[in-house]
Amino acid sequence: MLKIKYFLWLLIPLVWSCSNEEEEYVNIPLEFKVPSNFPALAYNIAQNPPTVKGFELGKKLFYDGRLASDGVVSCGFCHIQANAFTHHGHTVSHGVNDAQGTRNTPPIQNLAYQSMFMYDGSADHLDLQPIIPLTSIIEMNGNLNAILKMMKADKEYQKLFGQAFTDKEISTENMLKALSQFMVMVTSSNSKFDKYRRKEAGGTLTTDELAGYDLFKTKCASCHATDLQTDNSFRNNGLAVNPMVNDVGRYKVTELASDYYKFKVPSLRNVEVSGPYMHDGRFGTLEGVLDHYARGIESSPTLDPILKQNGKFGITLSETDKKQIIAFLKTLTDTEYLTDKRFAEF
């Protein structure tokens, strides 16, 4: 009996030591490489470098429905990985109590290369962007004080915040930084097109795909620029205004008349799986999108000049052109990103 007691006294300090170590800050950086065919980062990654525990914390937050008022609607509720983190099948996002927004859920991919977020650019820093959906009454309807209270009472959050940040604080700032670390790592850079551009195995394009790429460069790349497939600008692309909503786009933020009905140019990466399309999800197919640009442009004072040239509206596209452009767009599908278990909820 004496020997057993002595052994237990020896074991207690060891258990205590291991417990303390688990709650200590763990600075194991995650590797983040800019692909050779990508432009430079817009996000200052040096100020919030992704770490193993920061990413783990951010992922837990991303999929935790308790951040919403109903305990169900997490970030991942509307951002589904298999569909490029969009809300597939919904024209507009659905939030708490099945409330409907007015805009389609944008994808989460390559956010570190962007400096403006949301369709109207209402967020200009990735660390601040989550506040908008978190506190929106029609999205998550969350209360930051209630979220902090929940996290401070949760043993796993206590542990993860302690491991992820030197100050170990469960704070709104650290919560947002962790979410950014997760989203920064959610990158799409290994599509067939990427491999073609980098001259890697698996990057051989078919005749139709190559023809589509040539057409894309002459007819689409003015806005869908670089291998990110967006110039991150705000443009009026000639959509008929829905009078029931009258979404004024960028004007809502700037109140400049020149910004009426302008929306952020979306990336076309993984566009094959991220429908429906446009800021309000009005088109269910890529064919519908191209039909709009070919013959559906509506004139307005802020219409992008590219869509009105020599007195003609739209982009001239034959049926063959459309078929080949769509063949090219499908080369932008990155199955590695869409199935990467690092980003999955379970």
C-alpha positions as CSV (number, residue, x, y, z in Angstrom):
1,M,0.0,0.0,0.0
2,L,2.8,2.4,0.9
3,K,4.5,1.7,-2.5
4,I,1.2,2.5,-4.3
5,K,0.8,5.8,-2.5
6,Y,4.4,6.7,-3.2
7,F,3.9,5.9,-6.9
8,L,0.7,8.1,-7.0
9,W,2.6,11.0,-5.5
10,L,5.3,10.6,-8.2
11,L,2.6,10.5,-10.9
12,I,0.7,13.6,-9.8
13,P,3.4,16.1,-10.7
14,L,3.8,14.4,-14.1
15,V,0.1,14.7,-14.8
16,W,0.1,18.3,-13.6
17,S,3.0,19.1,-15.9
18,C,1.3,17.6,-18.9
19,S,-1.9,19.5,-18.2
20,N,0.0,22.7,-18.0
21,E,1.9,22.0,-21.2
22,E,-1.4,21.5,-23.0
23,E,-2.5,25.0,-22.1
24,E,0.8,26.7,-23.0
25,Y,1.1,28.8,-26.1
26,V,2.3,26.5,-29.0
27,N,4.0,28.4,-31.7
28,I,4.1,25.9,-34.6
29,P,3.8,27.8,-37.8
30,L,1.8,26.5,-40.8
31,E,3.5,26.7,-44.1
32,F,1.9,29.2,-46.5
33,K,3.3,29.5,-50.0
34,V,2.2,31.8,-52.7
35,P,1.9,29.7,-55.9
36,S,4.1,30.8,-58.7
37,N,1.2,31.7,-60.9
38,F,-0.5,33.9,-58.3
39,P,-0.1,37.6,-57.6
40,A,1.3,39.0,-54.4
41,L,-0.6,38.7,-51.1
42,A,-2.9,41.6,-50.1
43,Y,-3.2,40.4,-46.5
44,N,-0.2,41.2,-44.2
45,I,0.4,37.6,-43.1
46,A,3.3,38.6,-40.9
47,Q,0.9,40.4,-38.5
48,N,-1.2,37.3,-38.0
49,P,0.8,34.2,-39.2
50,P,-1.2,31.0,-39.3
51,T,-0.1,28.4,-36.6
52,V,-1.3,24.9,-36.0
53,K,-3.3,25.9,-33.0
54,G,-4.6,29.2,-34.4
55,F,-5.9,27.3,-37.5
56,E,-7.5,24.6,-35.2
57,L,-9.2,27.3,-33.2
58,G,-10.3,29.2,-36.3
59,K,-11.8,26.0,-37.8
60,K,-13.7,25.2,-34.6
61,L,-15.1,28.7,-34.6
62,F,-16.0,28.5,-38.3
63,Y,-18.2,25.4,-37.7
64,D,-19.6,26.3,-34.3
65,G,-23.3,27.1,-34.4
66,R,-23.2,28.5,-30.9
67,L,-21.9,31.7,-32.3
68,A,-25.4,32.3,-33.7
69,S,-28.4,33.2,-31.7
70,D,-30.2,30.0,-32.6
71,G,-27.2,27.8,-31.8
72,V,-27.3,26.3,-35.3
73,V,-26.2,28.7,-38.1
74,S,-22.4,28.5,-38.1
75,C,-20.2,30.1,-40.8
76,G,-20.0,26.6,-42.3
77,F,-23.8,26.5,-42.5
78,C,-23.8,28.8,-45.5
79,H,-20.2,28.1,-46.7
80,I,-20.1,24.4,-47.8
81,Q,-16.7,23.1,-48.8
82,A,-17.9,20.8,-51.6
83,N,-19.3,23.9,-53.3
84,A,-16.3,26.2,-52.9
85,F,-17.7,27.2,-49.5
86,T,-20.9,28.7,-51.0
87,H,-24.5,27.9,-50.0
88,H,-25.2,25.6,-52.9
89,G,-28.8,25.6,-54.3
90,H,-29.8,28.8,-52.5
91,T,-30.2,31.9,-54.6
92,V,-29.6,34.0,-51.4
93,S,-28.2,33.0,-48.1
94,H,-30.4,31.6,-45.3
95,G,-29.8,32.6,-41.7
96,V,-31.3,32.2,-38.2
97,N,-35.0,31.2,-38.1
98,D,-34.7,30.6,-41.9
99,A,-34.4,34.3,-42.5
100,Q,-33.4,35.1,-46.1
101,G,-30.9,37.7,-47.1
102,T,-30.7,39.5,-50.4
103,R,-27.4,38.3,-51.7
104,N,-25.9,35.0,-52.8
105,T,-23.3,33.5,-50.5
106,P,-19.8,34.3,-51.9
107,P,-17.1,31.6,-51.9
108,I,-14.3,31.4,-49.4
109,Q,-11.0,30.9,-51.4
110,N,-7.8,32.8,-51.7
111,L,-9.0,35.5,-49.4
112,A,-5.4,36.5,-48.5
113,Y,-5.1,38.0,-52.0
114,Q,-8.0,40.4,-51.4
115,S,-8.3,43.7,-49.6
116,M,-12.1,44.3,-49.9
117,F,-14.8,41.8,-48.9
118,M,-18.5,41.4,-49.4
119,Y,-20.3,42.2,-52.7
120,D,-20.3,45.9,-51.8
121,G,-16.9,46.1,-50.2
122,S,-18.3,46.9,-46.8
123,A,-15.3,45.2,-45.1
124,D,-11.7,46.2,-45.9
125,H,-9.8,43.8,-43.7
126,L,-10.1,40.1,-43.4
127,D,-9.8,40.2,-39.6
128,L,-12.9,42.4,-39.5
129,Q,-15.1,40.8,-42.2
130,P,-16.6,38.1,-39.9
131,I,-18.2,40.7,-37.7
132,I,-20.7,41.4,-40.5
133,P,-22.3,38.0,-40.8
134,L,-21.8,37.3,-37.0
135,T,-23.9,40.3,-36.0
136,S,-26.4,40.5,-38.9
137,I,-29.9,39.9,-37.7
138,I,-30.7,37.9,-40.9
139,E,-27.5,35.8,-40.9
140,M,-26.1,34.6,-37.5
141,N,-27.7,37.3,-35.3
142,G,-24.9,36.8,-32.8
143,N,-24.1,38.9,-29.8
144,L,-20.3,39.3,-29.3
145,N,-20.6,39.5,-25.5
146,A,-22.7,36.3,-25.4
147,I,-20.2,34.6,-27.7
148,L,-17.3,35.6,-25.4
149,K,-19.3,34.3,-22.4
150,M,-19.9,31.0,-24.1
151,M,-16.3,30.5,-25.1
152,K,-14.9,31.4,-21.7
153,A,-17.1,28.7,-20.1
154,D,-16.0,26.1,-22.7
155,K,-13.0,24.0,-21.7
156,E,-11.9,23.3,-25.2
157,Y,-12.0,27.0,-26.1
158,Q,-10.0,27.8,-22.9
159,K,-7.4,25.3,-24.0
160,L,-7.2,26.4,-27.7
161,F,-7.0,30.1,-27.0
162,G,-4.2,29.4,-24.5
163,Q,-2.3,27.4,-27.1
164,A,-3.0,29.8,-30.0
165,F,-2.1,33.2,-28.6
166,T,0.7,34.4,-26.4
167,D,-1.7,36.5,-24.2
168,K,-4.0,33.4,-23.9
169,E,-6.9,35.8,-23.9
170,I,-10.4,34.7,-25.0
171,S,-11.2,38.0,-26.7
172,T,-13.0,39.2,-29.8
173,E,-9.7,40.2,-31.3
174,N,-8.2,36.8,-30.9
175,M,-11.4,35.1,-32.1
176,L,-11.3,37.1,-35.3
177,K,-7.6,36.5,-35.8
178,A,-8.1,32.8,-35.4
179,L,-10.9,32.9,-38.0
180,S,-8.6,34.7,-40.4
181,Q,-5.9,32.1,-39.9
182,F,-8.3,29.4,-40.9
183,M,-9.6,31.4,-43.9
184,V,-6.1,32.4,-45.1
185,M,-5.2,28.7,-45.3
186,V,-8.4,27.9,-47.3
187,T,-6.7,28.3,-50.7
188,S,-7.5,27.0,-54.1
189,S,-4.4,26.7,-56.3
190,N,-4.3,23.1,-57.8
191,S,-6.9,23.1,-60.5
192,K,-6.1,21.6,-64.0
193,F,-5.7,25.2,-65.1
194,D,-3.1,25.9,-62.4
195,K,-1.2,22.9,-63.4
196,Y,-1.3,24.0,-67.1
197,R,0.0,27.4,-66.1
198,R,2.8,26.0,-64.0
199,K,3.6,23.3,-66.6
200,E,2.9,20.5,-64.1
201,A,1.7,17.0,-64.6
202,G,-2.1,16.8,-65.1
203,G,-2.2,20.2,-66.8
204,T,-2.8,19.2,-70.4
205,L,-5.8,21.1,-71.8
206,T,-8.1,19.7,-74.5
207,T,-8.6,21.5,-77.9
208,D,-11.9,23.0,-76.6
209,E,-10.4,24.0,-73.3
210,L,-7.5,25.8,-75.0
211,A,-9.9,27.5,-77.4
212,G,-12.1,28.5,-74.5
213,Y,-9.0,30.0,-72.7
214,D,-8.2,32.1,-75.8
215,L,-11.8,33.3,-75.9
216,F,-11.7,34.0,-72.2
217,K,-8.6,36.1,-72.5
218,T,-10.1,38.3,-75.2
219,K,-13.7,38.5,-73.9
220,C,-13.7,38.0,-70.1
221,A,-10.2,38.6,-68.6
222,S,-10.6,42.4,-68.4
223,C,-12.6,41.9,-65.2
224,H,-11.7,38.3,-64.4
225,A,-8.0,39.1,-64.3
226,T,-4.9,37.1,-63.2
227,D,-5.0,33.5,-62.3
228,L,-7.2,34.4,-59.4
229,Q,-9.8,35.2,-62.0
230,T,-10.8,38.6,-60.6
231,D,-9.4,42.1,-60.6
232,N,-11.2,42.7,-57.2
233,S,-12.9,45.8,-58.7
234,F,-16.6,46.8,-58.4
235,R,-18.5,47.0,-61.6
236,N,-22.1,47.3,-63.0
237,N,-22.4,44.3,-65.3
238,G,-25.8,45.2,-66.7
239,L,-28.1,43.1,-64.6
240,A,-31.7,44.2,-64.6
241,V,-32.5,45.7,-61.2
242,N,-34.9,43.6,-59.1
243,P,-37.5,46.3,-58.0
244,M,-38.5,44.2,-55.0
245,V,-35.0,44.6,-53.5
246,N,-33.4,47.4,-55.4
247,D,-29.9,46.4,-54.2
248,V,-27.8,49.4,-55.0
249,G,-24.5,47.6,-54.4
250,R,-21.3,49.6,-53.7
251,Y,-23.4,52.8,-53.4
252,K,-24.7,51.5,-50.1
253,V,-21.1,51.9,-48.7
254,T,-19.7,54.9,-50.6
255,E,-22.9,56.9,-51.3
256,L,-21.3,57.9,-54.6
257,A,-23.7,58.1,-57.5
258,S,-21.0,56.6,-59.7
259,D,-21.2,53.4,-57.6
260,Y,-24.9,52.7,-58.2
261,Y,-25.5,49.0,-58.9
262,K,-21.8,48.1,-58.8
263,F,-20.8,44.8,-57.2
264,K,-17.5,43.1,-56.6
265,V,-16.2,41.0,-59.5
266,P,-16.2,37.5,-58.2
267,S,-13.4,35.0,-58.8
268,L,-14.4,32.3,-61.3
269,R,-12.3,29.6,-59.6
270,N,-14.4,26.6,-58.9
271,V,-17.3,28.2,-60.7
272,E,-18.5,24.9,-62.0
273,V,-19.6,23.9,-58.5
274,S,-20.6,27.2,-56.9
275,G,-23.9,28.1,-58.6
276,P,-26.2,29.8,-58.6
277,Y,-24.5,32.9,-60.0
278,M,-24.4,36.7,-59.7
279,H,-24.8,38.7,-56.4
280,D,-28.4,37.6,-56.1
281,G,-28.1,34.1,-57.5
282,R,-30.5,34.8,-60.4
283,F,-28.8,32.4,-62.9
284,G,-28.7,28.7,-62.2
285,T,-26.3,27.7,-65.0
286,L,-23.1,29.0,-66.6
287,E,-25.0,29.0,-69.9
288,G,-27.5,31.4,-68.3
289,V,-24.6,33.7,-67.3
290,L,-23.1,33.7,-70.8
291,D,-26.5,34.4,-72.3
292,H,-26.8,37.4,-70.1
293,Y,-23.5,38.8,-71.4
294,A,-24.4,38.0,-75.0
295,R,-27.9,39.5,-75.1
296,G,-29.2,40.5,-71.6
297,I,-27.3,43.6,-70.8
298,E,-29.4,46.5,-69.4
299,S,-28.2,50.0,-70.0
300,S,-27.8,52.4,-67.0
301,P,-25.6,55.4,-66.2
302,T,-23.1,53.3,-64.3
303,L,-22.9,50.3,-66.8
304,D,-19.3,49.2,-67.2
305,P,-18.0,50.8,-70.5
306,I,-16.6,47.4,-71.5
307,L,-20.2,46.2,-72.0
308,K,-21.1,49.1,-74.3
309,Q,-18.7,49.6,-77.2
310,N,-19.4,51.1,-80.6
311,G,-23.0,51.5,-79.7
312,K,-23.5,47.8,-79.0
313,F,-24.3,46.3,-75.7
314,G,-22.8,43.0,-74.4
315,I,-20.2,40.6,-75.6
316,T,-20.5,38.8,-78.9
317,L,-20.6,35.1,-78.3
318,S,-21.6,32.3,-80.6
319,E,-22.9,29.0,-79.4
320,T,-19.5,27.5,-80.0
321,D,-17.9,30.3,-78.1
322,K,-20.1,29.6,-75.1
323,K,-19.4,25.9,-75.2
324,Q,-15.7,26.4,-75.3
325,I,-15.6,29.1,-72.6
326,I,-17.6,26.8,-70.3
327,A,-15.1,24.0,-71.1
328,F,-12.3,26.3,-70.0
329,L,-14.2,27.4,-66.9
330,K,-14.4,23.8,-65.8
331,T,-10.6,23.6,-65.8
332,L,-10.7,26.0,-62.8
333,T,-12.3,23.3,-60.6
334,D,-9.8,22.4,-57.8
335,T,-10.9,19.0,-56.4
336,E,-8.0,19.0,-53.9
337,Y,-9.4,22.2,-52.3
338,L,-12.9,20.9,-52.5
339,T,-12.1,17.7,-50.6
340,D,-9.2,18.8,-48.4
341,K,-9.9,17.2,-45.0
342,R,-8.0,20.1,-43.3
343,F,-10.9,22.4,-44.1
344,A,-13.7,19.9,-43.4
345,E,-15.9,20.1,-40.4
346,F,-15.3,16.4,-39.4
